[in-house]
């Protein structure tokens, strides 16, 4: 996934790829979201802070400029860093 320079570029790329909406999410420092699933596909780019994403196949820590795709129904957990995190999230229902 290509890293975008700004929310306008991220939104345009996501819409071109068939996503329905784009939102900016801000997460509190040290927040832990236990295992859960979403009813939508999500493309995410971290723009500030840090998140540890845990999937069945392992975990990864993401920092600004990095991103990930997670398919709807995929069980995962999230743990945010000491400064929280800001994401751009494209959703496809």
C-alpha positions in Angstrom: 0.0 0.0 0.0 1.4 3.4 -1.0 1.8 6.0 1.7 -0.1 9.2 1.1 1.1 12.7 1.8 -2.2 14.1 3.0 -5.9 13.2 3.7 -7.0 14.5 0.3 -4.6 12.2 -1.5 -5.5 9.3 0.8 -9.3 9.9 0.2 -8.9 10.2 -3.6 -6.8 6.9 -3.8 -9.3 5.1 -1.5 -12.4 6.3 -3.6 -10.6 5.2 -6.8 -10.1 1.8 -5.2 -13.8 1.4 -4.4 -13.9 2.4 -0.7 -17.2 4.0 0.5 -16.0 6.5 3.1 -12.9 7.9 4.7 -12.6 9.1 8.3 -9.8 10.4 10.5 -9.7 8.5 13.9 -7.8 9.6 17.0 -7.0 7.1 19.7 -6.1 7.7 23.3 -2.6 6.9 24.7 -2.1 3.3 25.9 -5.7 2.3 24.8 -6.1 -1.4 24.3 -8.9 -2.8 22.1 -9.3 -6.5 22.8 -10.1 -9.0 20.0 -12.9 -7.8 17.7 -14.1 -7.7 14.1 -15.5 -5.1 11.8 -18.4 -5.4 9.3 -16.3 -3.6 6.6 -12.9 -3.8 4.9 -10.5 -1.2 6.1 -7.4 0.5 4.7 -5.5 2.4 7.3 -2.6 4.8 7.3 -1.0 5.9 10.6 -0.3 9.6 10.5 0.8 10.1 14.2 1.7 8.0 17.1 2.0 4.2 17.1 -0.3 1.1 17.1 0.5 -2.6 17.6 -1.9 -4.7 15.5 -2.4 -8.3 16.5 -3.7 -10.8 14.0 -3.9 -14.6 14.2 -0.7 -14.8 12.1 1.3 -12.5 14.3 1.6 -8.9 15.4 3.2 -5.8 13.9 3.9 -2.3 15.2 3.1 0.5 12.9 4.3 4.1 12.9 3.5 7.3 10.9 3.6 6.6 7.1 2.9 2.9 7.5 -0.4 1.3 6.9 -2.4 -1.9 6.7 -5.5 -3.5 5.1 -7.8 -5.6 7.2 -10.7 -7.5 5.6 -14.1 -7.4 7.2 -14.7 -10.2 9.7 -10.9 -10.6 10.5 -10.4 -10.9 14.2 -7.7 -8.6 15.5 -6.7 -6.6 18.6 -5.1 -3.1 18.8 -2.8 -1.5 21.3 -2.0 2.2 21.0 1.3 3.8 22.1 2.1 6.2 24.9 1.1 9.2 22.6 -2.0 7.5 21.2 -2.4 7.5 17.4 -4.1 9.3 14.6 -5.2 7.2 11.5 -6.8 7.8 8.2 -9.3 5.0 7.7 -11.0 4.1 4.4 -14.0 1.7 4.8 -15.7 -0.5 2.2 -19.0 -2.0 3.3 
